[in-house]
Amino acid sequence: MAASGRRTALDPAAVWGAWAPGLRTHVPDCGHFRPQERPAEVVVALRELLAA
């Protein structure tokens, strides 16, 4: 899983997609520190990753 905020310039799928064909991304509407800005969304994304 690669995560990035919408307000950052990083596109995790573009950067890591070539090295990780099964990459799943989560891009909440926030800046670079997702756990502080969108904690509930981070928890949901991590639970989905760990349940897979």
Helices and strands as residue ranges (DSSP letters): E 2-3, H 12-16, E 25-26, H 34-37, H 39-51
